[in-house]
Amino acid sequence: MKDLKVQKEFKAIWKIKVSSNSKYKNASVSYVNNVVSELSKTRIIYDHKEVSINKEKTAGVYLIYSKKKENVVLTYVGESKDIFNRLRKHIYNIRTRNKLASRILTKEPDINNLKFLILEEVNDINERLKKETYYIYVFRSKFTNVNKSLANKKMRCDFGHGVKRTYLTFKKDLPYLDLYIYGKCRNKLCTNTFFIG
């Protein structure tokens, strides 16, 4: 009976994350609001002016988000070996209404409403790509997230091959819902399945 309950919980979460049906919008936005609220308690939030003058070189994963009337309307997760330099490029693309920023601009046309925060500092490129994938899944929502793909094509399996696909699932041997993300290697001779987060 517990197994069926866990499966139903997972199915509900899955629908909230991937469905564009408006009946899931409130749950999806509420979830993203809670995540952003919790993250903002332990991380520095920057506006576009602070990002523009910050010359600190930090490698890791970042979040761009926007709120309207206390609800998150936009999330975008990215990674870089130099986060503030990358954020300055985003800001430039937004200011110039560049095609590269079009997904962000459709959700938030006013740069003054954008907020930026560092999710995690990670130097190793493959670990950084895994963390980026993890956070894209965390913020996955048809109503707020504008990331095009779930995993960066540069991410590698444990043996250095490319990743074919990533998956959100749950541990089936537990009496409670414990979600995790894993990837599968695209090399046909490699059967590596690896943990992401």
C-alpha positions in Angstrom: 0.0 0.0 0.0 2.9 2.4 0.8 4.5 1.6 -2.5 1.3 2.7 -4.3 1.2 5.9 -2.3 4.8 6.7 -3.2 4.1 6.1 -6.9 1.0 8.4 -6.7 3.1 11.2 -5.0 5.8 10.8 -7.7 3.2 11.0 -10.5 1.7 14.2 -9.0 5.2 15.8 -8.7 6.0 14.7 -12.3 2.8 16.3 -13.6 3.4 19.5 -11.7 6.9 19.7 -13.3 6.1 18.8 -16.9 2.5 19.6 -17.6 1.4 22.8 -19.2 -2.2 22.2 -18.1 -3.4 25.3 -16.2 -4.8 23.1 -13.4 -1.2 22.5 -12.3 -0.1 26.1 -12.5 -0.7 27.1 -8.9 1.1 24.1 -7.5 4.0 24.6 -9.9 4.4 28.3 -9.1 4.0 27.7 -5.4 6.7 25.1 -5.4 9.1 27.4 -7.3 8.2 30.2 -4.9 9.2 28.0 -1.9 12.5 27.0 -3.5 13.5 30.5 -4.3 12.4 31.7 -0.9 14.6 29.0 0.8 17.6 29.7 -1.4 17.4 33.5 -0.8 17.8 32.9 2.9 21.3 31.5 2.5 22.6 33.2 -0.7 23.4 36.7 -1.8 20.9 38.1 -4.3 22.3 40.5 -6.9 20.5 43.0 -9.2 21.8 43.8 -12.7 23.8 46.8 -11.4 25.6 44.8 -8.8 26.5 42.1 -11.3 27.8 44.7 -13.8 30.4 46.0 -11.3 31.4 42.6 -9.7 34.8 41.5 -11.0 35.0 38.4 -8.8 35.8 35.2 -10.7 33.7 32.4 -9.4 33.0 29.0 -11.1 29.7 27.4 -10.5 25.9 27.3 -11.1 23.7 30.3 -11.1 20.0 31.3 -11.2 18.3 34.2 -12.9 14.8 34.8 -11.7 12.0 37.4 -11.5 9.0 37.9 -9.3 5.7 39.7 -9.9 3.3 40.2 -6.9 5.4 37.8 -4.8 5.2 35.0 -7.4 8.1 33.8 -9.4 7.4 34.3 -13.1 10.9 33.4 -14.5 13.7 31.0 -13.7 16.8 30.2 -15.7 19.7 28.0 -14.5 23.1 28.2 -16.1 26.7 27.3 -15.3 30.1 29.0 -16.0 33.7 29.0 -15.1 33.3 32.7 -14.5 29.7 33.4 -13.3 29.8 37.2 -13.1 31.3 37.5 -16.6 28.6 35.1 -17.9 25.8 37.1 -16.1 27.2 40.3 -17.6 26.8 38.7 -21.1 23.2 37.8 -20.2 22.6 41.4 -19.1 24.1 42.7 -22.3 21.9 40.4 -24.4 18.8 41.5 -22.4 19.6 45.2 -22.8 20.2 44.9 -26.5 17.1 42.6 -26.9 19.4 40.0 -28.5 17.9 36.8 -29.8 19.9 34.9 -27.2 17.9 36.5 -24.5 14.5 36.1 -26.1 13.3 33.3 -23.8 14.1 35.5 -20.7 12.5 38.6 -22.3 9.2 36.8 -23.1 8.8 36.2 -19.3 10.4 39.4 -18.0 11.0 42.3 -20.3 12.2 44.7 -17.6 15.8 44.1 -16.6 15.2 45.9 -13.3 13.0 43.0 -12.1 15.7 40.4 -12.7 17.6 38.9 -9.7 20.7 36.8 -9.9 22.2 34.4 -7.4 24.9 31.8 -7.2 23.4 28.4 -6.4 26.7 26.6 -5.9 30.4 27.2 -6.4 31.9 24.2 -8.4 35.3 24.2 -10.1 35.3 20.8 -11.9 33.5 21.2 -15.2 31.7 17.9 -15.3 30.6 18.2 -11.6 29.4 21.7 -12.5 27.4 20.4 -15.5 25.8 17.7 -13.2 24.9 20.4 -10.7 23.4 22.6 -13.5 21.3 19.6 -14.6 20.2 19.0 -11.0 19.1 22.6 -10.5 17.3 22.6 -13.9 15.3 19.7 -12.6 14.7 21.5 -9.3 13.3 24.5 -11.2 11.6 22.6 -13.9 8.2 24.1 -14.6 6.3 24.8 -17.8 5.0 28.1 -16.2 8.3 29.6 -15.0 11.4 27.9 -16.3 13.0 28.9 -19.7 15.9 26.5 -19.9 15.8 24.8 -23.4 17.2 21.4 -22.3 17.5 19.4 -19.1 21.2 18.5 -19.6 24.2 20.1 -21.2 25.6 18.1 -24.0 29.1 18.6 -22.6 28.3 16.5 -19.5 30.1 13.2 -19.4 29.4 9.8 -17.8 31.8 8.3 -15.3 34.0 6.9 -18.1 34.2 10.2 -20.0 31.6 9.5 -22.7 28.7 11.8 -23.5 25.3 11.7 -21.9 22.3 10.4 -23.9 19.6 11.3 -21.5 18.8 12.3 -17.9 15.9 11.1 -15.8 14.0 12.1 -12.7 12.8 9.1 -10.6 12.5 7.9 -7.1 14.0 5.2 -4.9 11.5 2.3 -5.1 12.7 0.4 -2.1 11.8 3.1 0.4 8.4 3.6 2.2 8.6 7.4 1.5 9.3 9.5 -1.6 13.0 10.1 -2.2 13.6 11.7 -5.6 16.9 11.6 -7.5 18.2 12.3 -11.0 20.5 10.1 -13.0 22.0 10.0 -16.5 22.7 7.3 -19.0 25.7 7.2 -21.3 25.2 7.6 -25.1 28.0 5.3 -26.0 26.5 2.0 -27.1 29.3 -0.1 -25.6 29.1 1.7 -22.2 26.2 0.9 -20.0 27.1 3.5 -17.4 24.2 4.9 -15.4 25.3 7.6 -13.0 23.9 9.6 -10.2 23.4 13.4 -10.7 21.6 14.6 -7.6 
